[in-house]
Amino acid sequence: MNRYPFKIFGRSEKDYWRDRSGFEVPSLRISLTSGCNENCFYCHNEGVPKKMTSVIQTGDIINNIYMLREYGLKKIKFTGGEPLLFKDLKNLLYKIRHIADADIFITTNGTLVRKRMKDLSPNIINKISVSLDTLNPDIYKFITGKNLLGEVLSGLNMLKKNGYNIEIDNLLLKGLNTDKKCLNDIIGYCSENGFSLQFIELSDKTESGIYRNYYGDPVKILQKSGMDFNSLKSNDRQFFKINGAKITLCRNVKDPCESSGGRCSGLRLLPNGFLKNFLYE
């Protein structure tokens, strides 16, 4: 087995973990690969270079999880790139279930769900989050560069039939999916299918030109569409319901120490085997 290096934390980061967390690591976010089968124009890949060599293997991931158990690890989230491109996913999930008492989450674009369905299990995965910014095929193709909306919807239908806990991640992009019809369509879709819905604020880590063109204040966007919630709440997450659909407004994190439920107090494992703090540069 290859041995992979760990990022050497600077003094300020060491002090952060000692003073704020007492060396507790409640969550681990694992980028299984930097590769993706779509090409969303806004994607910053969570700060991971898209050409980063993806050399991490199942054994390396298991070793990291085994090591972090004694630091209070309770949540593991798989991301990418696109995590369903990781060939050994089925074996990885089963091995984790046998060594760690932690909730397992997957964030995916949903296009490969049908192909990888046999490698997933609702008894192992606590929640699958599927990125779905629009139900309009033309807008979907403009955003992702691919004509795969049908594959996503088909995959979601299969997940629903197999009893998965499903969340839809909808990134708010001004002028593309923020008018009242688009918002009502995605809310209606989630309400009809029993999916939870997360509206996400466009990150300022996105390329500056894209950010200028497509950023809109999420509170103003949702209020303009008639959604009623507490706009004065300063937390980075707000929760409300519309037509039975559980909705979360997920805003950019300004202070990791004050983030919702310790949301930013974990570590990230990159495709090249490096461990680093949760926030990306």
ABEGO torsion letter per residue (X at the ends): XBBBBBBBBBAAAAAAAAAAAGGBBABBBBBABABBABBBAABAGGGBBAABBBABBAAAAAAAAAAAAAAGBABBBBBOEBAAABAAAAAAAAAAAAABBBBBBBBBAGAAAAAAAAABBAAABABBBBBBABABAAAAAAAAGBBAAAAAAAAAAAAAAAGBBBBBBBBBBBGAAABAAAAAAAAAAAAAAGBBBBBBBBBAABBAAAAAAABBBAAAAAAAAGBBBBAABABABBBBBBGGBBBBBBBBBABAAABBGGAAABBBBBAAGBBBBABBX
